[in-house]
Amino acid sequence: MVRARRILVHDYSGHPFQVQLARSLARRGHEVLHVYSESFQTPKGDLAARPDDPLRFRIAGLSLSEPFQKSSFLKRRAQEIEFGRMVAHEIRRFQPDIVLSSNAPLDTQAVIHKAARACGARFVFWLQDIYSEAIGRFLPATFPLIGNAVARRYQRLEFGLLRQSDHVVAITDDFVPYLRQNGIAPGRISVIENWAPLDEMRSVEPKQSESEIGNGPIRVVYAGTLGYKHNPDLLMQAAKALPVAIDVHSEGTIAESLACRATVEGVNNLRVKPWVPFADLPDVLGGADILIAMIEEGAGAFCVPSKVLTYFGCGRPVLASVPRNNLARRLIERADAGLASDPDDAAGFIDNLRGLADDAGLRRRLGSNGLAYARANFAIEPITDRFEAIFAGLYQMEKQAI
């Protein structure tokens, strides 16, 4: 039997599967505090208290004193440090045995790590993205004079934190060579791929879309963040090329720019809408014919678009513009759950969309394959077993040392 612990789960973004894990740990008798940022602009999971939540489970959404300044490097860094201090305050109040932290900007993660150490907690770095790789690719172009020096600083910070962590949970085997090359011992690395919370998504056999019952065009949906890792021009090109309805559920500067461009250019079959509340997500995604995922070539090695996993659970085919070296693409191909093209291949993306739009049988087959993959791999109990085994191992190592 695993000894009950006080566990603080921090997920900066507030995504669905992290809070599902927190609830699952609490159901097993651990006292769990789940912390996330209310200020960071991104789709959120089921972060409201529920009547069936375990008694030893609590959610804390933390808000910055001012709106998050994503486009200002200096202001953003100051706010990320401010948020880290807010999480540190929760750590001091909760006094956890274990801190599991994911999706945190590096300046935020550094403050959280220091607070965990100060209260004697074990620190587990849940590595969703290798941030310093992204910074090294994009910052020098933005700040030509100091960009390289700042990028090197963040590389030292990130891998320093990883080396100082008690354990690293990587979401893909692709991260392991980076970790080992930077001094993280293999015994302190576990690979647990991300998943989607099927139970909380109310996963059922997908309903018929409007196009399938003859009431409208093929409906294509992109749901999620639009940032530097994405190419919204693909969506515009596809909307211009084909008579499909493309709904983009996103917010922020790039989403606003895409909406403005669609209006100016008279592209009426591309509509930009707000993010979908978590409770409505199954209906929005399940009511589509095709679901889009995309990520740029430069981001392929350090970022995995987890929305693909949510898409699998909706039983709809995935249309992907994703690098060949990315785990999401391998999963799509492994599950035979969609069609994928390279990020620089707009013609291939549009051809794949045309092929899906024209073939209802293909859409059904690929969507069913994705749903079957999700049901076979996303059960929360075995996933919780793996995290519990990691937590138990941290204390077993201590006993052996004594």
C-alpha positions as CSV (number, residue, x, y, z in Angstrom):
1,M,0.0,0.0,0.0
2,V,1.3,3.5,-0.9
3,R,1.7,5.8,2.0
4,A,-0.6,8.9,1.7
5,R,1.3,12.1,1.1
6,R,0.6,15.8,0.9
7,I,1.0,16.6,-2.8
8,L,1.0,20.0,-4.5
9,V,0.3,19.7,-8.2
10,H,1.1,22.9,-10.1
11,D,0.0,23.2,-13.7
12,Y,0.6,26.8,-14.9
13,S,-1.8,26.4,-17.8
14,G,-4.7,24.7,-16.0
15,H,-5.1,22.0,-18.6
16,P,-7.6,19.1,-18.3
17,F,-5.4,16.1,-17.7
18,Q,-3.3,17.5,-14.9
19,V,-6.3,18.3,-12.7
20,Q,-7.7,14.8,-13.6
21,L,-4.5,13.3,-12.2
22,A,-4.7,15.5,-9.1
23,R,-8.3,14.3,-8.4
24,S,-7.2,10.7,-8.9
25,L,-4.4,11.1,-6.4
26,A,-6.8,12.6,-3.9
27,R,-9.2,9.7,-4.4
28,R,-6.4,7.4,-3.3
29,G,-6.1,9.1,0.0
30,H,-3.4,11.7,-0.7
31,E,-4.1,15.3,0.4
32,V,-3.8,17.2,-2.9
33,L,-3.7,20.9,-3.7
34,H,-4.0,21.7,-7.4
35,V,-2.6,25.2,-8.3
36,Y,-2.9,26.9,-11.7
37,S,-2.8,30.4,-13.2
38,E,-6.1,32.1,-13.8
39,S,-4.2,34.9,-15.6
40,F,-2.5,32.9,-18.3
41,Q,-4.6,33.0,-21.5
42,T,-5.2,29.4,-22.7
43,P,-8.1,26.9,-22.7
44,K,-8.7,25.5,-19.2
45,G,-9.8,22.1,-17.9
46,D,-12.4,21.2,-15.3
47,L,-11.1,23.5,-12.5
48,A,-14.3,24.2,-10.6
49,A,-15.1,22.3,-7.4
50,R,-17.4,19.3,-8.0
51,P,-19.8,17.7,-5.6
52,D,-18.0,14.4,-6.0
53,D,-14.5,15.8,-5.3
54,P,-12.6,14.0,-2.6
55,L,-12.6,15.7,0.8
56,R,-8.7,16.0,0.7
57,F,-8.7,17.8,-2.6
58,R,-8.6,21.5,-3.2
59,I,-8.1,23.8,-6.3
60,A,-6.4,27.2,-6.0
61,G,-6.6,29.5,-9.1
62,L,-4.1,32.3,-8.7
63,S,-4.4,35.7,-10.4
64,L,-1.7,38.3,-11.2
65,S,-2.2,41.9,-10.0
66,E,-2.4,43.1,-13.7
67,P,-3.4,41.4,-17.0
68,F,-0.7,39.1,-18.3
69,Q,1.6,40.9,-20.7
70,K,2.5,38.1,-23.1
71,S,4.0,40.3,-25.8
72,S,6.4,42.3,-23.6
73,F,9.5,40.2,-22.7
74,L,10.5,42.3,-19.7
75,K,7.0,42.7,-18.2
76,R,6.2,39.1,-18.9
77,R,9.3,37.9,-17.1
78,A,8.5,40.1,-14.1
79,Q,4.9,38.7,-14.0
80,E,6.2,35.1,-14.3
81,I,8.4,35.7,-11.2
82,E,5.4,37.3,-9.4
83,F,3.3,34.3,-10.2
84,G,6.1,32.0,-8.9
85,R,6.1,33.8,-5.6
86,M,2.3,33.3,-5.4
87,V,2.8,29.6,-5.9
88,A,5.7,29.7,-3.3
89,H,3.2,31.2,-0.8
90,E,0.8,28.3,-1.4
91,I,3.7,25.9,-0.9
92,R,4.7,27.5,2.5
93,R,1.0,27.3,3.6
94,F,0.4,23.8,2.4
95,Q,3.8,22.3,3.4
96,P,3.7,19.5,0.9
97,D,5.8,16.4,0.9
98,I,5.9,16.5,-3.0
99,V,5.6,19.3,-5.5
100,L,4.8,18.2,-9.1
101,S,5.2,21.2,-11.4
102,S,4.3,21.4,-15.1
103,N,4.0,24.0,-17.9
104,A,5.7,26.6,-15.8
105,P,7.9,29.3,-17.5
106,L,11.5,28.9,-16.3
107,D,11.5,32.0,-14.1
108,T,8.4,30.7,-12.5
109,Q,9.7,27.2,-12.1
110,A,12.9,28.5,-10.4
111,V,10.9,30.2,-7.7
112,I,8.7,27.2,-7.2
113,H,11.7,24.9,-7.0
114,K,13.4,27.1,-4.3
115,A,10.2,27.2,-2.2
116,A,9.8,23.4,-2.4
117,R,13.4,22.9,-1.3
118,A,12.9,25.4,1.6
119,C,10.0,23.4,3.0
120,G,11.8,20.0,2.5
121,A,9.5,18.8,-0.3
122,R,10.6,16.5,-3.1
123,F,10.4,18.3,-6.4
124,V,9.3,16.5,-9.6
125,F,9.7,18.4,-12.8
126,W,6.9,17.4,-15.2
127,L,8.6,18.3,-18.5
128,Q,5.9,19.2,-21.1
129,D,8.2,21.4,-23.3
130,I,11.9,22.1,-23.5
131,Y,11.5,25.9,-23.1
132,S,15.1,26.8,-23.6
133,E,15.1,25.1,-27.0
134,A,12.2,27.3,-28.0
135,I,13.8,30.4,-26.5
136,G,17.1,29.6,-28.4
137,R,15.2,29.5,-31.7
138,F,13.0,32.5,-31.4
139,L,14.6,35.1,-29.0
140,P,17.8,35.9,-31.0
141,A,15.6,36.9,-34.0
142,T,13.6,39.2,-31.7
143,F,16.5,40.7,-29.8
144,P,19.5,40.5,-32.2
145,L,22.0,42.2,-29.8
146,I,21.2,40.3,-26.6
147,G,19.1,37.4,-27.7
148,N,21.8,34.7,-27.8
149,A,23.1,35.7,-24.4
150,V,19.6,35.6,-22.9
151,A,18.9,32.2,-24.6
152,R,22.1,30.7,-23.1
153,R,21.0,32.0,-19.7
154,Y,17.7,30.2,-20.0
155,Q,19.4,27.0,-21.2
156,R,21.6,27.0,-18.1
157,L,18.5,27.7,-15.9
158,E,16.4,25.0,-17.4
159,F,18.9,22.2,-17.3
160,G,20.1,23.3,-13.9
161,L,16.6,23.0,-12.5
162,L,16.2,19.6,-14.2
163,R,19.5,18.4,-12.7
164,Q,18.4,19.6,-9.2
165,S,15.0,18.0,-9.4
166,D,14.4,14.8,-7.5
167,H,12.8,13.3,-10.6
168,V,11.9,14.3,-14.2
169,V,8.7,13.1,-15.9
170,A,9.1,13.6,-19.6
171,I,6.1,13.4,-21.9
172,T,8.1,11.9,-24.8
173,D,11.1,9.7,-25.4
174,D,12.3,12.5,-27.7
175,F,13.3,14.6,-24.6
176,V,15.5,11.9,-23.1
177,P,18.6,12.5,-25.2
178,Y,18.5,16.2,-24.3
179,L,18.2,15.3,-20.7
180,R,21.0,12.8,-20.7
181,Q,23.3,15.1,-22.7
182,N,22.8,17.7,-20.0
183,G,23.7,15.6,-17.0
184,I,20.3,14.2,-15.8
185,A,20.9,10.6,-14.8
186,P,18.7,8.0,-16.5
187,G,17.5,6.7,-13.2
188,R,15.9,10.0,-12.5
189,I,13.9,10.2,-15.7
190,S,10.6,8.6,-16.4
191,V,8.6,8.9,-19.7
192,I,4.8,9.2,-19.3
193,E,3.0,10.3,-22.4
194,N,0.2,12.8,-22.0
195,W,-3.4,11.7,-22.2
196,A,-6.9,13.2,-22.4
197,P,-9.5,12.8,-19.6
198,L,-12.0,10.6,-21.3
199,D,-14.4,10.3,-18.3
200,E,-14.5,14.1,-17.8
201,M,-14.9,14.6,-21.5
202,R,-18.0,12.4,-21.4
203,S,-16.6,10.4,-24.3
204,V,-19.3,8.7,-26.3
205,E,-19.8,7.6,-29.8
206,P,-19.8,10.9,-31.7
207,K,-23.1,12.3,-32.8
208,Q,-23.8,13.1,-36.5
209,S,-22.5,16.4,-37.6
210,E,-24.7,18.9,-39.6
211,S,-23.0,17.9,-42.8
212,E,-23.6,14.2,-42.2
213,I,-27.4,14.8,-42.0
214,G,-27.3,17.1,-45.0
215,N,-27.8,20.4,-43.3
216,G,-24.5,22.2,-44.1
217,P,-20.9,22.1,-45.3
218,I,-18.1,20.0,-43.9
219,R,-17.3,21.6,-40.5
220,V,-13.6,21.8,-39.6
221,V,-12.5,22.9,-36.1
222,Y,-9.3,24.2,-34.6
223,A,-9.5,24.6,-30.8
224,G,-6.6,26.0,-28.8
225,T,-3.9,28.5,-28.5
226,L,-2.5,30.3,-31.6
227,G,1.0,31.4,-31.0
228,Y,4.5,31.5,-32.4
229,K,4.5,27.7,-32.7
230,H,1.5,27.8,-35.1
231,N,0.9,29.0,-38.7
232,P,-2.6,30.5,-38.9
233,D,-2.0,31.2,-42.6
234,L,-2.6,27.5,-43.3
235,L,-6.2,28.0,-42.0
236,M,-6.7,31.0,-44.3
237,Q,-5.3,29.1,-47.3
238,A,-7.5,26.1,-46.7
239,A,-10.6,28.3,-46.3
240,K,-9.9,30.0,-49.6
241,A,-9.2,26.7,-51.4
242,L,-12.2,24.6,-50.3
243,P,-15.9,25.1,-49.6
244,V,-15.7,24.0,-46.0
245,A,-16.6,25.8,-42.8
246,I,-13.6,26.4,-40.6
247,D,-14.2,27.4,-37.0
248,V,-11.2,28.6,-35.0
249,H,-11.8,28.6,-31.3
250,S,-9.0,30.7,-29.9
251,E,-8.2,34.1,-28.3
252,G,-5.3,36.5,-28.2
253,T,-3.4,38.7,-30.6
254,I,-2.9,36.2,-33.4
255,A,-6.5,35.0,-33.2
256,E,-7.7,38.6,-33.5
257,S,-5.4,39.2,-36.4
258,L,-6.7,36.1,-38.2
259,A,-10.3,37.3,-37.6
260,C,-9.5,40.7,-39.0
261,R,-7.8,39.3,-42.1
262,A,-10.8,37.0,-42.8
263,T,-13.1,40.0,-42.6
264,V,-10.9,42.2,-44.8
265,E,-10.4,39.5,-47.4
266,G,-14.0,38.4,-47.4
267,V,-13.2,34.8,-46.4
268,N,-16.7,34.1,-44.9
269,N,-16.1,30.4,-44.3
270,L,-13.4,31.0,-41.7
271,R,-14.8,32.2,-38.3
272,V,-12.8,33.0,-35.2
273,K,-14.7,32.3,-32.0
274,P,-13.8,32.4,-28.3
275,W,-12.3,29.5,-26.5
276,V,-14.7,26.7,-25.7
277,P,-15.6,26.2,-22.0
278,F,-14.5,22.8,-20.9
279,A,-18.0,21.6,-20.2
280,D,-19.0,22.4,-23.8
281,L,-15.8,21.0,-25.5
282,P,-17.2,17.5,-26.2
283,D,-20.2,18.8,-28.0
284,V,-18.1,21.3,-30.1
285,L,-15.4,18.8,-31.0
286,G,-17.8,15.9,-31.4
287,G,-20.1,17.9,-33.7
288,A,-17.3,18.7,-36.1
289,D,-16.3,16.5,-39.1
290,I,-12.6,17.2,-39.0
291,L,-10.3,18.5,-36.2
292,I,-7.1,20.4,-37.0
293,A,-3.7,20.3,-35.2
294,M,-0.7,22.2,-36.2
295,I,2.8,23.2,-35.1
296,E,5.7,24.8,-36.9
297,E,8.9,22.9,-37.9
298,G,11.1,24.7,-35.5
299,A,8.9,23.7,-32.5
300,G,8.8,20.0,-33.4
301,A,11.6,18.8,-31.2
302,F,10.5,20.5,-28.0
303,C,6.7,20.8,-28.0
304,V,3.9,18.2,-28.4
305,P,0.4,19.5,-29.2
306,S,-1.6,17.6,-26.7
307,K,-4.9,18.7,-28.3
308,V,-4.4,15.7,-30.6
309,L,-5.1,13.5,-27.6
310,T,-8.3,15.3,-26.8
311,Y,-9.3,15.0,-30.5
312,F,-8.8,11.2,-30.3
313,G,-11.4,11.0,-27.5
314,C,-14.0,12.7,-29.7
315,G,-13.9,10.1,-32.4
316,R,-13.2,12.6,-35.2
317,P,-10.3,12.4,-37.7
318,V,-7.3,14.7,-37.2
319,L,-5.9,16.9,-40.0
320,A,-2.4,17.7,-38.9
321,S,0.4,20.0,-40.0
322,V,3.1,18.6,-37.8
323,P,6.8,17.9,-38.2
324,R,7.8,14.2,-38.8
325,N,10.0,14.2,-35.6
326,N,7.1,15.2,-33.3
327,L,5.3,12.7,-31.0
328,A,1.9,13.9,-32.0
329,R,2.5,13.0,-35.6
330,R,3.8,9.6,-34.7
331,L,0.7,9.0,-32.5
332,I,-1.6,10.0,-35.4
333,E,0.2,7.5,-37.7
334,R,0.5,4.8,-35.0
335,A,-3.3,5.0,-34.3
336,D,-4.2,5.6,-38.0
337,A,-6.4,8.4,-36.7
338,G,-5.9,11.1,-39.3
339,L,-3.8,12.6,-42.2
340,A,-0.6,14.5,-41.6
341,S,1.6,16.8,-43.7
342,D,4.8,18.7,-43.1
343,P,4.5,22.3,-41.8
344,D,5.9,23.8,-45.0
345,D,3.6,21.8,-47.2
346,A,0.4,23.9,-47.6
347,A,-0.6,22.0,-50.7
348,G,-0.3,18.7,-48.9
349,F,-2.4,20.1,-46.0
350,I,-5.1,21.3,-48.4
351,D,-5.1,18.0,-50.3
352,N,-5.5,16.0,-47.1
353,L,-8.4,18.3,-46.1
354,R,-10.0,17.7,-49.5
355,G,-9.6,14.0,-49.1
356,L,-11.2,13.9,-45.7
357,A,-14.0,16.3,-46.8
358,D,-14.9,14.1,-49.8
359,D,-14.8,10.8,-48.1
360,A,-17.2,10.2,-45.2
361,G,-16.1,6.6,-44.9
362,L,-12.5,7.6,-44.4
363,R,-13.5,10.1,-41.8
364,R,-15.5,7.5,-39.8
365,R,-12.7,5.0,-40.0
366,L,-9.9,7.4,-38.9
367,G,-12.2,8.9,-36.1
368,S,-13.0,5.4,-34.8
369,N,-9.4,4.5,-34.8
370,G,-8.5,7.5,-32.7
371,L,-11.3,6.8,-30.2
372,A,-10.2,3.2,-29.9
373,Y,-6.6,4.3,-29.2
374,A,-7.8,6.8,-26.5
375,R,-9.9,4.1,-24.8
376,A,-7.0,1.7,-24.8
377,N,-4.4,4.2,-23.5
378,F,-6.0,7.0,-21.5
379,A,-7.4,5.2,-18.4
380,I,-6.5,7.3,-15.4
381,E,-5.9,4.5,-12.9
382,P,-2.8,3.0,-14.5
383,I,-1.5,6.5,-15.2
384,T,-1.9,7.3,-11.5
385,D,-0.2,4.1,-10.6
386,R,2.9,5.3,-12.5
387,F,3.0,8.6,-10.8
388,E,2.5,7.0,-7.4
389,A,5.4,4.6,-8.1
390,I,7.6,7.6,-8.9
391,F,6.6,9.4,-5.7
392,A,7.2,6.2,-3.6
393,G,10.6,5.8,-5.2
394,L,11.7,9.2,-4.0
395,Y,11.3,8.1,-0.4
396,Q,12.7,4.6,-1.1
397,M,15.9,6.2,-2.3
398,E,16.1,8.2,0.9
399,K,15.7,5.0,3.0
400,Q,18.5,3.3,1.0
401,A,20.7,6.3,1.5
402,I,20.2,6.1,5.3
